[in-house]
Amino acid sequence: MTVSTQRFASDSELVDYFNRKLRLQLETAIAERGHAYLVVSGGRTPIPLFQRLATQQLAWPQVTIVLADERWLPASDAASNERLVREHLLQDQAAAANFVSLLTSAEDPYQAAAVVSDRLAALPTFDAVILGMGEDGHTASLFPGSDELQEGLTTDAAALAVTPKHAPHARMSMSKKRLLDSRQIYFHLSGAAKAAVLDHALAEEDVETMPVRAFLHQQQVPVEVLLASS
Ligand SMILES: O=C(O)[C@H](O)[C@@H](O)[C@H](O)[C@H](O)COP(=O)(O)O
């Protein structure tokens, strides 16, 4: 299965296209199966997309939103992905959507991994998974060099706890297996540095050095990369 890459001159052109595409995909899922499941990522890149999606007229009570990964912080923390989603996506029209949190009251994500895995395992095949990518080739919280990388790439569990070696906060991440249980995967990327990292990720296959390759080089789920030059 080939990866299709769409390039945009600006992030706002990308957001126009992506918003229309996601909206259609969510509407189709609702029409065909009664409910749509959308996985989103944290980080800075998705904020304009979240803000646009939030204004769309959609049957939002029939949409469930889940995070691909979460930093193990209170949902009120400025660096929390849940906070990002609540502030920018679960607003306006989309305030009526359902949200499945990756957090529990446990002190660390290791104690919570089984509970969160069960929570995520109860969800059906996702309609779309939107992933970001770090300049080190991580995606979700599957980080190069972390002790849990192999587990993340091979476990049958839906989620696992991760402590990145070179990024802040312990995390909860969906596993490769759960992320690939989707009808479509998107990568949402912006800027020249990420374009160069993407070229490198596409050119070689070693997953240990760039975990993002586990999604770019696979035959199970179609992947569309949306890349804005600025
Ligand atoms: O919580 C996280 O850190 C993410 O989900 C992570 O995988 C993110 O998508 C990339 O690091 C890109 O982040 P930026 O969009 O900020 O570059």
The ligand as an SDF file (V2000), in Angstrom:
LIG
                    3D

 17 16  0  0  0  0  0  0  0  0999 V2000
    1.8250   14.4560   22.9590 O   0  0  0  0  0  0  0  0  0  0  0  0
    2.6320   14.4340   22.0680 C   0  0  0  0  0  0  0  0  0  0  0  0
    3.7840   14.8390   22.2240 O   0  0  0  0  0  0  0  0  0  0  0  0
    2.2300   13.9550   20.7090 C   0  0  0  0  0  0  0  0  0  0  0  0
    1.0530   13.3760   20.4810 O   0  0  0  0  0  0  0  0  0  0  0  0
    3.3310   13.7910   19.7170 C   0  0  0  0  0  0  0  0  0  0  0  0
    3.4780   12.5650   19.1210 O   0  0  0  0  0  0  0  0  0  0  0  0
    3.2220   14.9300   18.6970 C   0  0  0  0  0  0  0  0  0  0  0  0
    2.2280   14.6190   17.7570 O   0  0  0  0  0  0  0  0  0  0  0  0
    4.5340   15.1910   18.0090 C   0  0  0  0  0  0  0  0  0  0  0  0
    5.5240   15.3640   18.9940 O   0  0  0  0  0  0  0  0  0  0  0  0
    4.4780   16.4220   17.1230 C   0  0  0  0  0  0  0  0  0  0  0  0
    4.2720   17.5430   17.9290 O   0  0  0  0  0  0  0  0  0  0  0  0
    4.1830   19.0240   17.3530 P   0  0  0  0  0  0  0  0  0  0  0  0
    2.9060   19.0880   16.5790 O   0  0  0  0  0  0  0  0  0  0  0  0
    4.1450   19.9150   18.5640 O   0  0  0  0  0  0  0  0  0  0  0  0
    5.3860   19.2020   16.5090 O   0  0  0  0  0  0  0  0  0  0  0  0
  1  2  2  0
  2  3  1  0
  2  4  1  0
  4  5  1  0
  4  6  1  0
  6  7  1  0
  6  8  1  0
  8  9  1  0
  8 10  1  0
 10 11  1  0
 10 12  1  0
 12 13  1  0
 13 14  1  0
 14 15  2  0
 14 16  1  0
 14 17  1  0
M  END
$$$$
